[in-house]
Amino acid sequence: MTKKKEKKAGKHMKKSELAEKLMTWMQMRPGEDFATKQIFRGLNLTTHPLKMLCMDILHDMVEDDFLQIVENGHYKLNNHGIILTGTFQRKSNGKNSFVPDDGSEPIFIAERLSGHAMHGDKVKVSLTAKRRGRKVEGEVIEILERAKDTFVGTLKVEKYYAFLLTEDRTLANDIFIPRDMLKGGKNGDKAVVKVVEWPQDAKNPIGKVVDILGQAGDNNTEMHAILAEFGLPYVYPKTVEQAAEKISDIITPEDYAEREDFREITTFTIDPKDAKDFDDALSIRPLKPGLWEVGVHIADVTHYVKEGSSIDKEAEKRATSVYLVDRTIPMLPERLCNLLCSLRPNEEKLAYSAIFEMNDKAEVKHARIAKTVIKSDRRFTYEEAQDIIETGEGEFKDEILKLNELAQILRKNRMASGAVDFDRVEVRFEIDDKGKPLSVYFKESKEANKLIEEFMLLANRTVAECIGKVPKNKKAKVFPYRIHDLPDPERLENLNWFVNRFGYKIRTSGSKSEVSKSLNKLLVEVRGKKEQNLIEMVSLKAMQKAKYSTHNIGHYGLAFDYYTHFTSPIRRFPDMMVHRLLARYLAGGRTAMEAKYEDLCEHSSAMEQIAANAERASIKYKQVEFMGERMGQEFDGTISGVTEWGLYVEINENKCEGMIPMRELDDDYYDFDEKSYCLTGRRYHKKYSLGDPVRIKVVRANLERKQLDFALVE
């Protein structure tokens, strides 16, 4: 620039010209920060109007995230987030977002700028120039890691090609499949398809069929499809089953010699009527008047499953058994879970036991943990044990009644310490041999269930204390705990605000015990009321999720400082970890590697959540199938959810849930109030709130989407 031009520039300049000049000047000095006077000097701004114009532009550039103001009030080029890495989240409503790894706010990604990213993918994003008054947006420039490359759907087979039609809302396009990659799949088959490539200029990803599940609509096919959809296995590897067949079922003289013998002591199991894997048994005998020995005997799975074996690796990968509406997908091969390890009646079995000496007040005078050999005298169903509790008559009535008496005291003491009493009713289906739902029934937890629950809690807590409770100057050895954090204060405030509408209140601050006792008071008060289910559901949502970790913070919901999972090693991998480490530490072994066990805890927590989601999906499928035969019928229901796209309604008589889409509410334009859980009409001010009673008609049942649509009956 000549001196003449430079002088002119100092006197007069358009806003766009000055903005361009300022942008270039800042970009040549990345990482440096400047006071306004330094910027004026650097740009040779000598007149008051130009300095004011520059201040205006600086304000705009801060608004647009091009510049940032640092602590000393200086301006600096905002180059921290021009390119970011993070996770892509695809939304079914098209409002895709990107969650940066650095924990900053999510960024909107338009569909045309998503670069073939799929839900959960690790991506690199470039931030686009921000428009005035609009939030910053981004564009996917690279996919670093695919979260998922297999999808479940229905094949649509044409003459020269095929498509997989998916109901996966997180995949924007159907998957194109060349004819030679169909693996024999026919039109209408449910299939698992792997995405092999997605060319830059192609609208659809290209995939190949990896498995044919069967014809859509067939019960077996649909249950396998749910498992595949969540990435869960639906067949057990033959090699692992063969390895299980080779394990000896003989209890050796050495086994007897190193174990406590409980074979002559009254022992029994209490389980659901359809259970085959009996993890736990209880024994009881009097030691002297007013003193009892109670044994909690747990299947000694790790005696048979050696660490690092093919069975162990498969169990670690699965981490849990999965319980769908009509079947169990076991963590261990059938020979182990239903035969070798299962504490079946009249068979000698190896166990790992927590043994308690208790008085009539259920006070534990002494506890020990030992390897045992047991022989169950009887297999009770919950219904049979409940009948004995209610009538006082039946086999082993004295033992069952005494155990129930002790369990009730244990429970009462636990509640007094601040445990939260969630007693949710579970929906179950009576199903015929083809998987068709015939009727709905509700599973309630009665005294027999609570008897077992209390002794399992006692054993789990005792094992956790045995390892975790050490003198102040000593460090506890690495161990997997079951932890549960305090409720989020904001969620508690929202819950209190919600229950106020029904005339209840809870404490949202104070000690852990005060808050939990207040919650319990609420749960007792709503029992038997029409709003019970709703308030229990909203209260549960205010709670944190329990998980596994080597970092113990206690279990808020149970009001225990130390808690673990020891009592179900047939169906949970963390219990197998606990058995192994417990045996190692009781034998004087050194502490385990924390990083290894924390990774296993995280994996187990994640798999537990996936299994729960799959179970919910299978129940939802059966609800839609069940209600599909009741099309056009009217039912009384309760609004169980309020969203911007419609109202969720739960039918009172069978707890099946469906949606009234917003398009059905065509009498007004409705505004959604997220905090108040309600929709309010603009013209007529009609309000639909969570918990309101409504009458609905069943209008659609989409099995593919597991979705019920209702219409309001005025």
C-alpha positions as MATLAB code, in Angstrom:
seq = 'MTKKKEKKAGKHMKKSELAEKLMTWMQMRPGEDFATKQIFRGLNLTTHPLKMLCMDILHDMVEDDFLQIVENGHYKLNNHGIILTGTFQRKSNGKNSFVPDDGSEPIFIAERLSGHAMHGDKVKVSLTAKRRGRKVEGEVIEILERAKDTFVGTLKVEKYYAFLLTEDRTLANDIFIPRDMLKGGKNGDKAVVKVVEWPQDAKNPIGKVVDILGQAGDNNTEMHAILAEFGLPYVYPKTVEQAAEKISDIITPEDYAEREDFREITTFTIDPKDAKDFDDALSIRPLKPGLWEVGVHIADVTHYVKEGSSIDKEAEKRATSVYLVDRTIPMLPERLCNLLCSLRPNEEKLAYSAIFEMNDKAEVKHARIAKTVIKSDRRFTYEEAQDIIETGEGEFKDEILKLNELAQILRKNRMASGAVDFDRVEVRFEIDDKGKPLSVYFKESKEANKLIEEFMLLANRTVAECIGKVPKNKKAKVFPYRIHDLPDPERLENLNWFVNRFGYKIRTSGSKSEVSKSLNKLLVEVRGKKEQNLIEMVSLKAMQKAKYSTHNIGHYGLAFDYYTHFTSPIRRFPDMMVHRLLARYLAGGRTAMEAKYEDLCEHSSAMEQIAANAERASIKYKQVEFMGERMGQEFDGTISGVTEWGLYVEINENKCEGMIPMRELDDDYYDFDEKSYCLTGRRYHKKYSLGDPVRIKVVRANLERKQLDFALVE';
ca = [
       0.000    0.000    0.000;
       1.398    3.447   -0.929;
       1.682    6.167    1.703;
      -0.928    8.208   -0.152;
      -3.477    5.349   -0.045;
      -2.612    4.542    3.542;
      -3.337    8.148    4.568;
      -6.687    8.008    2.765;
      -7.512    4.740    4.501;
      -7.000    6.420    7.832;
      -9.730    8.971    7.065;
     -12.542    7.007    5.374;
     -13.415    3.326    4.847;
     -16.564    1.191    4.326;
     -17.552   -1.246    7.107;
     -17.011   -4.292    4.849;
     -13.527   -3.038    3.865;
     -12.503   -2.421    7.467;
     -13.903   -5.821    8.533;
     -11.847   -7.536    5.790;
      -8.736   -5.603    6.832;
      -9.259   -6.449   10.539;
      -9.866  -10.136    9.754;
      -6.664  -10.383    7.678;
      -4.635   -8.536   10.328;
      -5.859  -10.871   13.138;
      -5.335  -14.038   11.051;
      -1.697  -13.044   10.508;
      -1.268  -12.961   14.322;
      -2.863  -16.217   15.642;
      -2.290  -16.853   19.351;
      -1.633  -13.175   20.177;
      -4.064  -10.906   22.001;
      -4.453   -7.147   21.541;
      -5.925   -4.146   23.337;
      -8.190   -1.897   21.239;
      -5.497    0.786   21.081;
      -3.021   -1.744   19.620;
      -5.588   -2.730   16.983;
      -6.243    0.934   16.096;
      -2.486    1.509   15.690;
      -1.972   -1.710   13.725;
      -4.734   -0.774   11.260;
      -3.693    2.889   11.176;
      -7.102    4.113   12.350;
      -6.624    7.778   13.230;
     -10.150    9.250   13.180;
     -12.843    8.884   15.847;
     -15.500    7.585   13.358;
     -13.136    4.817   12.138;
     -12.283    3.802   15.689;
     -16.018    3.618   16.526;
     -16.646    1.584   13.352;
     -13.820   -0.767   14.345;
     -15.338   -1.183   17.840;
     -18.650   -2.077   16.168;
     -16.904   -4.712   13.988;
     -14.995   -6.142   16.979;
     -18.326   -6.564   18.809;
     -19.826   -8.374   15.768;
     -16.783  -10.669   15.444;
     -17.025  -11.667   19.114;
     -20.755  -12.349   18.602;
     -19.892  -14.519   15.591;
     -17.205  -16.449   17.526;
     -14.517  -15.222   15.111;
     -12.804  -13.371   17.970;
     -12.836  -13.980   21.694;
     -12.268  -11.627   24.616;
      -9.585  -12.951   26.949;
      -9.262  -12.290   30.714;
      -7.474   -8.925   30.417;
     -10.124   -7.544   28.048;
      -7.918   -8.031   24.974;
      -9.161   -9.480   21.682;
      -7.800  -12.749   20.295;
      -8.464  -14.849   17.192;
     -10.825  -17.683   18.202;
      -9.009  -20.568   16.516;
      -9.640  -23.145   19.288;
     -12.616  -24.662   17.580;
     -12.381  -24.103   13.844;
     -11.774  -27.867   13.537;
     -13.088  -30.091   16.328;
     -13.341  -33.833   16.975;
     -16.275  -35.445   18.746;
     -19.381  -37.598   18.329;
     -22.065  -37.217   15.672;
     -25.657  -37.676   16.852;
     -28.317  -38.202   14.214;
     -31.849  -37.208   15.215;
     -34.970  -38.617   13.573;
     -36.323  -35.053   13.231;
     -33.301  -34.033   11.111;
     -31.792  -31.810   13.826;
     -28.448  -33.605   13.866;
     -25.853  -32.474   16.355;
     -22.152  -32.824   17.073;
     -20.907  -33.249   20.659;
     -17.293  -32.003   20.913;
     -14.758  -34.072   22.872;
     -13.707  -30.949   24.779;
     -17.060  -30.836   26.587;
     -18.233  -27.635   24.915;
     -21.818  -27.059   23.754;
     -23.300  -29.351   21.041;
     -23.204  -27.912   17.498;
     -25.965  -28.229   14.885;
     -25.081  -30.181   11.712;
     -27.459  -29.837    8.755;
     -28.224  -33.089    6.881;
     -26.533  -31.778    3.696;
     -23.349  -31.169    5.744;
     -23.322  -34.492    7.614;
     -20.920  -36.140    5.149;
     -22.473  -39.636    5.423;
     -21.870  -39.697    9.184;
     -24.018  -42.163   11.116;
     -25.262  -41.972   14.695;
     -22.481  -42.328   17.258;
     -19.628  -41.973   14.736;
     -16.410  -40.296   15.881;
     -15.972  -37.412   13.423;
     -13.929  -34.328   12.612;
     -16.022  -31.195   12.108;
     -15.233  -27.830   10.564;
     -17.173  -24.881   11.967;
     -18.963  -22.901    9.274;
     -19.057  -19.102    9.257;
     -21.683  -18.004   11.750;
     -24.690  -16.056   10.514;
     -25.970  -13.071   12.479;
     -28.408  -14.078   15.219;
     -27.919  -17.791   14.495;
     -26.061  -20.401   16.493;
     -22.763  -21.697   15.140;
     -23.094  -24.668   12.737;
     -20.645  -27.305   11.562;
     -19.783  -29.584    8.654;
     -18.457  -33.144    8.965;
     -15.133  -33.230    7.075;
     -13.882  -36.660    8.136;
     -15.285  -39.834    9.724;
     -12.636  -41.054   12.157;
     -14.399  -44.147   13.497;
     -17.726  -45.811   12.757;
     -19.834  -46.515   15.852;
     -21.885  -49.149   14.084;
     -21.627  -50.818   10.705;
     -24.348  -53.485   10.918;
     -28.075  -52.792   10.685;
     -31.257  -54.832   10.938;
     -34.196  -54.404    8.596;
     -36.425  -55.936    5.940;
     -35.129  -56.812    2.476;
     -36.820  -55.309   -0.576;
     -35.477  -57.363   -3.480;
     -35.795  -56.061   -7.066;
     -34.626  -57.706  -10.322;
     -31.061  -56.354  -10.355;
     -30.522  -55.013   -6.850;
     -31.993  -54.884   -3.339;
     -32.382  -52.505   -0.422;
     -32.472  -53.013    3.331;
     -35.392  -50.948    4.633;
     -34.607  -50.055    8.236;
     -36.660  -48.498   10.989;
     -33.417  -47.260   12.523;
     -34.186  -43.548   12.864;
     -30.468  -42.848   13.187;
     -29.773  -43.956    9.600;
     -30.916  -41.369    7.056;
     -31.007  -43.647    3.993;
     -31.866  -47.249    3.168;
     -28.882  -49.509    2.446;
     -28.276  -50.506   -1.199;
     -27.339  -54.197   -1.654;
     -25.985  -55.623   -4.942;
     -27.717  -58.913   -5.940;
     -24.514  -60.934   -5.451;
     -24.335  -59.803   -1.798;
     -27.818  -61.010   -0.769;
     -26.669  -64.346    0.715;
     -29.880  -65.985   -0.503;
     -32.124  -63.354    1.090;
     -35.642  -63.019   -0.352;
     -38.113  -60.156   -0.479;
     -39.670  -59.631    2.975;
     -36.872  -61.380    4.884;
     -35.510  -59.789    8.032;
     -31.739  -59.536    7.644;
     -28.580  -58.254    9.260;
     -26.592  -56.142    6.794;
     -23.060  -54.771    7.104;
     -22.234  -51.424    5.456;
     -19.106  -52.058    3.352;
     -18.715  -48.622    1.716;
     -20.434  -45.289    1.209;
     -19.024  -43.546   -1.858;
     -18.757  -39.765   -1.533;
     -21.208  -39.023   -4.349;
     -23.693  -41.817   -3.516;
     -26.965  -41.129   -1.709;
     -27.131  -44.598   -0.148;
     -24.553  -46.670    1.699;
     -23.665  -50.025    0.082;
     -24.017  -53.151    2.196;
     -23.835  -56.939    2.176;
     -26.104  -59.409    3.958;
     -24.300  -61.154    6.830;
     -27.273  -63.107    8.197;
     -30.862  -63.937    7.276;
     -33.060  -63.961   10.378;
     -36.261  -65.252    8.734;
     -39.573  -63.886    7.535;
     -40.679  -60.560    9.020;
     -43.552  -61.038   11.494;
     -42.414  -64.481   12.676;
     -41.896  -64.342   16.473;
     -38.474  -66.011   16.470;
     -37.313  -63.739   13.660;
     -38.501  -60.607   15.444;
     -36.876  -61.532   18.773;
     -33.567  -62.263   16.973;
     -33.962  -58.951   15.115;
     -34.283  -57.070   18.434;
     -31.097  -58.723   19.712;
     -29.234  -57.965   16.458;
     -30.499  -54.380   16.520;
     -28.769  -53.852   19.891;
     -25.637  -55.709   18.794;
     -26.439  -58.641   21.113;
     -25.712  -62.260   20.116;
     -28.706  -64.445   19.260;
     -26.804  -67.738   18.862;
     -24.265  -69.310   21.202;
     -20.882  -70.140   19.607;
     -20.614  -73.904   19.022;
     -16.931  -73.973   20.062;
     -17.795  -72.504   23.475;
     -20.672  -74.964   23.954;
     -18.287  -77.806   23.066;
     -15.778  -76.528   25.636;
     -18.552  -76.623   28.264;
     -19.386  -80.236   27.364;
     -15.807  -81.260   28.275;
     -16.013  -79.898   31.854;
     -16.252  -82.700   34.409;
     -19.326  -82.789   36.668;
     -17.604  -84.950   39.290;
     -16.988  -83.445   42.732;
     -13.572  -84.830   43.731;
     -12.395  -85.881   47.205;
     -10.120  -82.781   47.106;
     -13.169  -80.556   46.510;
     -14.941  -82.027   49.555;
     -11.793  -81.754   51.696;
     -11.259  -78.018   51.113;
     -14.926  -77.004   51.623;
     -17.354  -76.680   54.511;
     -20.012  -79.387   54.333;
     -23.595  -78.063   54.407;
     -25.238  -81.138   52.825;
     -27.098  -82.149   55.985;
     -28.407  -78.655   56.782;
     -31.909  -77.676   55.587;
     -31.404  -75.784   52.319;
     -33.770  -74.668   49.553;
     -34.085  -72.333   46.573;
     -36.904  -69.832   45.898;
     -37.140  -68.636   42.273;
     -39.623  -67.645   39.534;
     -41.708  -70.570   38.265;
     -40.008  -70.586   34.833;
     -36.408  -70.353   36.187;
     -33.846  -73.028   35.308;
     -30.640  -71.325   36.500;
     -30.724  -71.382   40.298;
     -27.942  -68.988   41.383;
     -28.716  -68.913   45.073;
     -29.983  -71.093   47.926;
     -30.697  -70.393   51.599;
     -29.978  -72.651   54.569;
     -31.059  -72.143   58.177;
     -30.535  -74.009   61.449;
     -30.783  -73.085   65.152;
     -27.417  -72.850   66.969;
     -28.978  -72.252   70.402;
     -32.210  -70.610   71.599;
     -32.484  -67.198   69.941;
     -29.424  -67.693   67.666;
     -29.612  -68.860   64.064;
     -27.122  -69.762   61.361;
     -28.288  -68.522   57.967;
     -26.303  -69.517   54.891;
     -26.551  -67.603   51.593;
     -25.137  -70.128   49.110;
     -24.150  -68.942   45.637;
     -23.289  -71.176   42.677;
     -19.484  -71.527   42.478;
     -19.296  -70.698   38.767;
     -15.594  -69.778   38.734;
     -14.708  -73.281   39.968;
     -15.803  -74.458   36.512;
     -15.047  -71.392   34.366;
     -11.319  -70.752   34.399;
     -10.039  -67.223   33.800;
      -8.922  -66.701   30.192;
     -10.745  -69.809   28.867;
     -12.995  -69.565   25.788;
     -16.078  -69.783   28.079;
     -14.719  -66.967   30.255;
     -13.961  -64.747   27.247;
     -17.479  -65.253   25.876;
     -19.001  -64.487   29.302;
     -16.854  -61.339   29.586;
     -17.981  -60.163   26.137;
     -21.685  -60.756   26.902;
     -21.314  -59.511   30.529;
     -24.935  -60.425   31.328;
     -27.784  -62.766   30.445;
     -30.496  -61.005   28.442;
     -34.155  -61.495   29.347;
     -36.534  -60.875   26.456;
     -40.282  -61.161   26.852;
     -40.336  -64.847   25.845;
     -36.785  -66.165   26.280;
     -33.442  -65.912   28.064;
     -30.200  -65.419   26.142;
     -27.718  -66.821   28.668;
     -24.274  -65.453   29.465;
     -22.918  -68.977   29.959;
     -23.442  -72.158   27.891;
     -26.611  -74.055   28.807;
     -24.717  -77.001   30.335;
     -23.186  -74.671   32.909;
     -26.113  -72.367   33.713;
     -28.908  -74.967   33.791;
     -27.031  -78.110   34.868;
     -23.492  -77.969   36.336;
     -23.696  -74.694   38.293;
     -27.448  -74.502   38.920;
     -28.313  -75.336   42.561;
     -30.884  -77.978   41.610;
     -32.775  -79.917   44.304;
     -31.401  -83.227   45.602;
     -28.043  -82.734   43.841;
     -24.726  -82.045   45.548;
     -23.395  -78.685   44.361;
     -20.319  -76.516   44.901;
     -21.065  -73.082   46.338;
     -19.425  -69.895   47.546;
     -21.271  -68.918   50.728;
     -21.813  -66.013   53.097;
     -22.714  -67.517   56.483;
     -24.317  -65.435   59.236;
     -24.988  -66.009   62.911;
     -28.098  -63.938   63.668;
     -30.262  -63.396   66.715;
     -34.037  -62.957   66.733;
     -33.597  -59.199   66.158;
     -31.800  -59.991   62.855;
     -28.553  -58.628   64.300;
     -25.510  -60.264   62.695;
     -23.313  -61.502   65.554;
     -20.735  -63.103   63.275;
     -20.264  -63.481   59.511;
     -17.848  -65.487   57.429;
     -17.318  -66.269   53.749;
     -16.419  -69.825   52.753;
     -16.346  -72.305   49.885;
     -18.977  -74.976   50.593;
     -20.700  -78.050   49.252;
     -24.505  -78.051   49.596;
     -27.535  -80.170   48.736;
     -30.828  -78.340   48.202;
     -33.792  -80.160   49.783;
     -36.497  -78.369   47.808;
     -37.054  -75.991   44.904;
     -39.778  -73.470   45.749;
     -41.417  -71.070   43.336;
     -42.138  -67.586   44.724;
     -45.848  -68.445   44.663;
     -45.328  -71.607   46.771;
     -43.185  -69.765   49.336;
     -45.711  -66.918   49.456;
     -48.508  -69.420   50.145;
     -46.560  -70.804   53.138;
     -45.970  -67.240   54.448;
     -49.672  -66.409   54.136;
     -51.127  -69.684   55.466;
     -48.372  -70.801   57.846;
     -48.655  -74.292   56.344;
     -46.423  -76.341   54.010;
     -43.065  -78.065   53.665;
     -40.218  -76.409   55.639;
     -42.769  -73.938   56.999;
     -40.755  -73.262   60.200;
     -37.611  -72.404   58.225;
     -39.433  -70.205   55.703;
     -41.413  -68.367   58.366;
     -38.263  -67.720   60.441;
     -36.320  -66.465   57.393;
     -39.240  -64.208   56.471;
     -39.387  -62.825   60.010;
     -35.638  -62.003   59.910;
     -35.898  -60.551   56.373;
     -38.689  -58.189   57.421;
     -36.531  -56.825   60.255;
     -33.560  -56.408   57.883;
     -35.800  -54.512   55.460;
     -37.287  -52.305   58.178;
     -33.775  -51.402   59.410;
     -32.625  -50.652   55.863;
     -35.547  -48.306   55.259;
     -34.874  -46.585   58.580;
     -31.295  -45.947   57.394;
     -32.602  -44.103   54.325;
     -32.910  -46.744   51.575;
     -35.303  -45.705   48.788;
     -38.272  -48.054   48.384;
     -39.100  -48.352   44.680;
     -41.624  -51.155   44.319;
     -42.510  -50.966   40.621;
     -45.144  -53.206   39.060;
     -43.765  -55.028   35.994;
     -45.859  -55.812   32.908;
     -45.703  -59.444   31.739;
     -47.427  -61.375   28.950;
     -49.035  -64.812   28.846;
     -47.690  -66.132   25.530;
     -48.673  -69.204   23.495;
     -46.148  -71.652   21.997;
     -45.866  -69.499   18.845;
     -45.025  -66.373   20.852;
     -48.423  -64.735   20.425;
     -49.431  -62.593   23.445;
     -52.728  -63.866   24.899;
     -53.111  -61.629   27.951;
     -51.318  -59.129   30.160;
     -50.569  -59.645   33.839;
     -48.672  -57.592   36.411;
     -45.732  -58.970   38.365;
     -45.669  -57.644   41.916;
     -42.994  -58.098   44.550;
     -44.503  -59.914   47.559;
     -43.023  -61.056   50.886;
     -41.405  -64.175   49.360;
     -39.569  -62.002   46.792;
     -38.495  -59.596   49.517;
     -37.273  -62.484   51.709;
     -34.789  -63.508   49.001;
     -33.949  -59.881   48.183;
     -32.972  -59.017   51.777;
     -30.610  -61.974   52.196;
     -28.998  -61.322   48.805;
     -28.492  -57.660   49.796;
     -26.969  -58.765   53.106;
     -24.531  -61.144   51.358;
     -23.540  -58.560   48.719;
     -22.975  -55.875   51.341;
     -20.972  -58.236   53.602;
     -18.640  -59.241   50.753;
     -18.079  -55.575   49.774;
     -17.327  -54.625   53.404;
     -14.993  -57.594   53.778;
     -12.699  -56.168   51.060;
     -13.489  -52.444   51.073;
     -13.663  -51.644   54.782;
     -10.056  -51.216   55.885;
      -8.383  -49.191   58.678;
      -7.895  -45.482   57.877;
      -4.175  -45.721   57.195;
      -4.561  -48.708   54.854;
      -5.566  -48.712   51.190;
      -8.349  -51.093   50.110;
      -7.513  -53.586   47.390;
      -8.969  -53.163   43.897;
     -12.519  -54.519   43.791;
     -15.647  -54.097   41.605;
     -18.377  -52.254   43.526;
     -21.994  -51.603   42.611;
     -22.288  -47.847   43.067;
     -25.221  -45.435   42.982;
     -24.731  -41.676   43.151;
     -26.977  -39.107   44.835;
     -29.864  -37.719   42.744;
     -29.097  -34.645   40.670;
     -30.332  -31.591   42.708;
     -31.911  -29.973   39.639;
     -33.870  -33.145   38.875;
     -35.046  -33.282   42.483;
     -36.265  -29.675   42.222;
     -38.158  -30.577   39.026;
     -39.637  -33.660   40.721;
     -40.778  -31.569   43.693;
     -42.331  -29.014   41.348;
     -44.157  -31.849   39.535;
     -45.516  -33.640   42.643;
     -46.683  -30.287   44.099;
     -49.409  -30.323   41.422;
     -50.826  -33.494   43.014;
     -50.595  -32.050   46.540;
     -47.349  -33.779   47.600;
     -43.910  -32.454   48.433;
     -40.369  -33.763   48.931;
     -37.157  -32.432   50.421;
     -34.633  -31.363   47.801;
     -31.794  -30.537   50.190;
     -30.415  -31.761   53.490;
     -28.565  -34.969   54.365;
     -28.700  -38.079   52.153;
     -30.918  -39.765   54.729;
     -33.334  -36.826   55.001;
     -33.806  -36.623   51.225;
     -34.305  -40.387   50.818;
     -36.756  -40.578   53.760;
     -38.725  -37.758   52.173;
     -38.806  -39.696   48.877;
     -39.982  -42.828   50.709;
     -42.739  -40.850   52.400;
     -43.906  -39.719   48.941;
     -43.827  -43.291   47.562;
     -45.883  -44.534   50.529;
     -48.405  -41.677   50.188;
     -49.070  -42.348   46.466;
     -49.545  -46.100   46.913;
     -52.963  -47.143   45.643;
     -53.720  -43.675   44.198;
     -54.422  -43.167   40.492;
     -51.248  -41.086   40.128;
     -49.041  -43.795   41.738;
     -47.562  -45.205   38.523;
     -46.876  -41.769   37.092;
     -45.199  -40.350   40.206;
     -43.095  -43.504   40.634;
     -41.999  -43.227   36.988;
     -41.055  -39.532   37.268;
     -39.302  -40.187   40.624;
     -37.244  -42.979   39.065;
     -36.151  -40.614   36.291;
     -34.830  -38.219   38.948;
     -32.516  -40.970   40.202;
     -29.029  -41.667   38.850;
     -28.367  -45.083   37.290;
     -26.491  -47.641   39.374;
     -23.287  -48.930   37.747;
     -20.102  -50.893   38.368;
     -16.817  -49.245   39.345;
     -13.610  -49.907   41.261;
     -14.036  -46.415   42.787;
     -16.452  -46.878   45.658;
     -18.842  -44.014   46.452;
     -21.462  -46.186   48.169;
     -24.992  -47.040   47.045;
     -27.439  -44.187   47.658;
     -30.638  -46.112   46.806;
     -29.838  -48.952   49.231;
     -28.249  -46.649   51.850;
     -25.105  -48.832   51.936;
     -21.552  -47.464   52.166;
     -20.213  -50.688   50.615;
     -22.058  -52.801   48.072;
     -21.145  -55.240   45.306;
     -22.710  -58.001   43.198;
     -21.775  -61.474   44.454;
     -25.048  -63.414   44.297;
     -25.698  -64.011   40.559;
     -22.540  -65.317   38.842;
     -24.558  -67.509   36.444;
     -26.066  -64.444   34.787;
     -23.704  -61.514   35.564;
     -19.993  -61.227   34.786;
     -19.232  -58.702   37.597;
     -20.242  -61.403   40.115;
     -17.676  -63.747   38.532;
     -15.028  -61.002   38.905;
     -16.029  -60.579   42.563;
     -15.802  -64.350   43.229;
     -12.300  -64.523   41.750;
     -10.913  -61.467   43.539;
     -12.554  -62.442   46.823;
     -10.922  -65.906   46.710;
      -7.576  -64.323   45.766;
      -7.637  -61.746   48.575;
      -8.902  -64.148   51.268;
      -5.965  -66.410   50.340;
      -3.583  -63.459   50.915;
      -3.099  -62.505   47.251;
      -1.871  -59.122   46.032;
      -4.166  -56.392   44.742;
      -5.329  -56.563   41.112;
      -4.667  -54.029   38.335;
      -7.106  -51.148   38.742;
      -7.161  -50.095   35.060;
      -8.048  -53.631   33.900;
     -10.938  -53.979   36.357;
     -12.254  -50.442   35.814;
     -12.448  -51.214   32.059;
     -14.337  -54.450   32.831;
     -16.686  -52.507   35.133;
     -17.400  -49.909   32.422;
     -18.027  -52.652   29.844;
     -20.364  -54.508   32.239;
     -22.322  -51.307   32.986;
     -22.693  -50.590   29.252;
     -23.839  -54.154   28.460;
     -26.331  -54.079   31.343;
     -27.903  -50.943   29.837;
     -28.017  -52.463   26.325;
     -29.643  -55.639   27.697;
     -32.272  -53.534   29.524;
     -33.011  -51.606   26.300;
     -33.423  -54.869   24.360;
     -35.788  -56.221   27.037;
     -37.873  -53.024   26.821;
     -37.967  -53.291   23.013;
     -39.254  -56.894   23.221;
     -41.995  -55.863   25.689;
     -42.922  -52.940   23.416;
     -43.139  -55.309   20.428;
     -45.552  -57.586   22.321;
     -47.628  -54.589   23.461;
     -48.018  -53.438   19.848;
     -48.833  -57.002   18.726;
     -51.369  -57.364   21.563;
     -53.073  -54.004   20.871;
     -53.002  -54.592   17.087;
     -55.915  -56.974   17.625;
     -57.859  -54.240   19.409;
     -57.901  -51.691   16.597;
     -60.741  -49.175   16.899;
     -61.434  -50.076   20.534;
     -61.625  -47.355   23.194;
     -59.756  -47.341   26.522;
     -59.231  -45.098   29.532;
     -55.650  -43.946   29.877;
     -53.264  -41.536   31.574;
     -50.903  -39.091   29.858;
     -47.492  -40.626   30.625;
     -45.314  -38.352   28.492;
     -45.547  -34.922   26.872;
     -43.253  -33.994   23.965;
     -43.119  -31.458   21.152;
     -44.311  -34.161   18.726;
     -47.293  -35.416   20.739;
     -48.670  -37.053   23.882;
     -47.768  -40.490   25.217;
     -50.676  -42.275   26.877;
     -50.594  -45.414   29.033;
     -53.769  -47.516   28.996;
     -54.930  -48.045   32.584;
     -56.061  -51.671   32.334;
     -52.981  -53.173   30.624;
     -50.234  -50.481   30.853;
     -49.652  -50.590   27.063;
     -48.305  -47.218   25.928;
     -48.974  -45.412   22.659;
     -48.817  -41.943   21.209;
     -51.309  -39.324   20.153;
     -49.304  -37.586   17.393;
     -49.478  -33.796   17.245;
     -51.350  -34.026   13.919;
     -54.272  -35.630   15.809;
     -54.540  -32.525   18.030;
     -55.917  -30.490   15.132;
     -58.362  -28.298   17.074;
     -55.680  -25.698   17.912;
     -51.990  -24.836   17.670;
     -50.276  -26.233   20.777;
     -47.159  -24.908   22.550;
     -44.908  -27.346   24.407;
     -43.747  -26.402   27.916;
     -40.846  -28.714   28.737;
     -40.582  -27.790   32.418;
     -44.288  -28.140   33.134;
     -44.703  -31.336   31.056;
     -47.697  -29.873   29.213;
     -49.128  -28.751   25.853;
     -51.271  -25.598   25.834;
     -53.529  -24.457   22.977;
     -53.003  -20.869   21.792;
     -56.608  -20.052   20.875;
     -58.733  -22.074   23.291;
     -56.084  -22.553   26.050;
     -56.886  -26.245   26.403;
     -54.090  -27.889   28.389;
     -52.785  -31.471   28.304;
     -50.509  -32.278   31.277;
     -48.588  -35.301   32.492;
     -50.931  -37.386   34.648;
     -54.174  -36.157   33.064;
     -56.841  -38.827   32.466;
     -57.876  -39.212   28.792;
     -59.997  -41.575   26.731;
     -58.329  -42.899   23.596;
     -59.032  -45.070   20.580;
     -56.408  -47.400   19.027;
     -55.896  -46.233   15.422;
     -52.570  -47.746   14.277;
     -50.205  -50.534   15.356;
     -46.858  -50.518   13.519;
     -44.944  -53.662   14.520;
     -41.942  -52.687   12.409;
     -41.514  -49.477   14.422;
     -42.882  -50.995   17.672;
     -45.247  -48.034   17.723;
     -48.887  -47.619   18.760;
     -50.866  -44.592   17.601;
     -53.928  -43.431   19.499;
     -56.565  -40.785   18.822;
     -58.343  -38.775   21.517;
     -61.988  -39.592   22.132;
     -63.719  -36.379   23.203;
];
